Structures are given as C-alpha cells and as structure tokens.
Amino acid sequence: MILENVTWKSYLTVVAVLVIIYYAFLLLVSYRKNKKGFTLGGSKGEQAHEYIEGGYDQLEQLTEEIRHSILEEAGTDATKAELITQFRHRLVNYDGLRQPVFRIALTNFLIQKSESICGITFTAEELNEQWDTLVRQ
C-alpha cells in the first residue's frame, strides 16, 4: 500500500508546508483588506494620531487664551454664571470636546484655574453638562 511507504518525517513535513501555505494565504488576504483601507485615506490609527497631535497644540493655545482673556480678565469679580456663559461662547466651535482626552483635560484645566484665579469652584459634572449641550452628536 501507498501509506506504508510514507514515513512520519515526510508526513510531518507535508503537514508543516500545508499549514505554512494556509497561514500565508490568510495573511495575504488580510493584508489586501488592510491595504485597501490604507489607500482610501490612511489607517485609522494614523488618522487618530494626526488628529491628536494637532489637537494638543490647539488645546494648549485654547487654554492659554481662556486663561488670559476670560479668567484673568474676570478676576475675583466674576460669577459662576458669567464664567459658564463665556466658556460656552468660546467653546461652541471647539471640536476637541468630542474627543474624551481633550474634554477631560479642558475640564480639569477649567476647574483648577477657575478656583485659583477667580475663586469659583466648578465640578466636572457641571462642566460636562455644559459640554453635552455644545457638542453636536
């Protein structure tokens, strides 16, 4: 019979080659799918990273602007309602509020600086309620 002439070594070699061909095929298919995504505008990871990189600079500029033009100008004479109105007016077009990392950073900045500069205490919940009404979902 034919099977009597097949050794374990040759059997395992054939199985190993078939497994390698199978996984190579799977990798090729998945690479093609990913390559289509890359050609249609880059990978999602790259797009998110680029968005965040530009967003950090924008966030830093925004916080400095808020600190100088809103908080320091208002000083200790400001009320909570006035500050919220000014924050809302300044942030209505800020797209970073849609990104959790920027939203949290901005909220924490406003909580800290409002208390240290103006003596007004905000909670994260108060500010998040304001941001929820600003963000287009």
C-alpha positions in Angstrom: 0.0 0.0 0.0 0.9 3.6 -0.5 0.6 4.6 3.1 3.2 2.0 4.2 5.9 3.9 2.2 5.1 7.2 3.9 7.4 7.9 6.9 6.4 10.1 9.9 9.1 12.6 8.8 7.7 13.0 5.3 4.1 13.2 6.7 5.0 16.0 9.2 7.0 17.8 6.5 3.9 17.8 4.2 1.6 18.9 7.0 4.0 21.7 8.0 4.2 23.0 4.4 0.4 23.0 4.1 0.0 24.9 7.4 2.5 27.5 6.3 0.8 27.9 2.9 -2.6 28.2 4.7 -1.4 30.9 7.1 0.5 32.7 4.3 -2.8 32.8 2.4 -4.7 34.2 5.4 -2.0 36.9 5.9 -2.2 37.8 2.2 -6.0 38.2 2.3 -5.9 40.3 5.5 -3.1 42.4 4.1 -5.1 43.1 1.0 -8.1 44.2 3.1 -5.9 46.5 5.2 -4.1 47.8 2.2 -7.5 49.0 0.8 -8.0 50.9 4.0 -4.6 52.5 3.7 -5.2 53.6 0.2 -8.6 55.1 1.0 -7.2 57.6 3.4 -4.6 56.1 5.6 -5.1 53.8 8.6 -7.4 54.7 11.3 -4.6 54.7 13.8 -2.6 57.2 11.7 -5.6 59.5 11.3 -6.3 59.4 15.0 -2.7 60.1 15.9 -2.5 63.0 13.5 -5.8 64.4 14.8 -4.5 64.1 18.4 -1.1 65.7 17.5 -2.8 68.8 16.0 -5.3 68.7 18.8 -2.7 69.1 21.6 -1.4 72.3 20.1 -4.9 73.6 19.6 -5.8 72.7 23.2 -2.7 74.4 24.6 -3.5 77.5 22.6 -7.1 77.4 23.7 -6.3 77.0 27.4 -3.9 79.9 27.3 -6.5 82.1 25.6 -9.2 81.1 28.1 -6.8 81.8 31.0 -5.9 85.3 29.8 -9.0 86.5 28.0 -11.6 85.0 30.3 -10.3 84.0 33.7 -7.7 86.7 34.4 -9.9 89.4 32.9 -12.8 88.4 35.0 -10.8 88.1 38.2 -12.5 87.6 41.5 -15.5 89.8 40.5 -16.8 87.1 38.2 -19.8 84.9 39.0 -20.2 81.3 38.1 -22.9 82.0 35.6 -20.8 84.6 33.8 -17.9 82.3 33.5 -20.0 79.5 32.2 -21.5 81.8 29.6 -18.1 82.9 28.5 -16.8 79.3 28.4 -19.8 78.2 26.3 -19.3 81.2 23.9 -15.6 80.4 23.4 -16.0 76.6 23.1 -19.1 76.3 20.9 -16.9 75.7 17.8 -14.2 73.7 19.6 -14.2 70.2 18.0 -11.9 68.8 20.7 -14.9 68.4 23.1 -15.8 65.4 21.0 -12.5 63.7 22.0 -12.6 62.3 25.5 -8.9 63.0 26.2 -9.3 66.7 25.3 -12.6 67.1 27.0 -11.2 65.8 30.3 -8.0 67.9 30.0 -10.0 71.0 29.3 -12.5 70.3 32.1 -9.7 69.7 34.6 -7.9 72.9 33.5 -11.1 75.0 33.9 -11.8 73.5 37.4 -8.2 74.3 38.6 -7.8 77.7 37.1 -11.3 78.9 37.9 -10.7 78.2 41.5 -7.1 79.6 41.7 -7.7 82.7 39.6 -11.4 83.6 40.2 -12.1 81.7 43.4 -15.0 79.9 41.8 -15.4 76.2 42.2 -16.8 74.0 39.4 -17.4 70.3 39.4 -16.6 68.1 36.4 -20.3 67.2 36.3 -21.4 70.9 35.9 -18.9 71.5 33.1 -19.7 68.2 31.4 -23.4 69.1 31.3 -22.4 72.3 29.5 -20.2 70.5 27.0 -23.0 68.0 26.3 -25.3 70.8 25.1 -22.5 72.2 22.9 -21.3 69.1 21.2 -23.1 68.1 18.0 -23.7 64.4 18.2 
